[in-house]
């Protein structure tokens, strides 16, 4: 996916404020922060919840911070069948852990 994105031609950033003329300026500001392609520069969910747009409904007592994104597969260079197998195993293991089941062992 990263190689595909890098292969796309560079384009000028759109001015969301001019496109979304009637939108709440705080919503437009937050949208711009959320739509940054580079994950390292993009606002996190926790940071987004602290944005002034959410101030009227923000309640830290009811908000759970998510686990950091698992980028294990982002740089894998595997044939598609192996990639699917690895991905399915990891997802199945995470779901099993969330449901309180014992750790799953991968078969060769």
Secondary structure, DSSP 4 states (H G I P E B T S, - for coil): -HHHHHHSPP-PPP-HHHHSTTS-HHHHHHHHHHT-SSTTTSPPHHHHHTSGGGTTT--GGG--PPPPP--TTTT----HHHHHHHHHHHHHHHHHHHTTPPPPPPP-
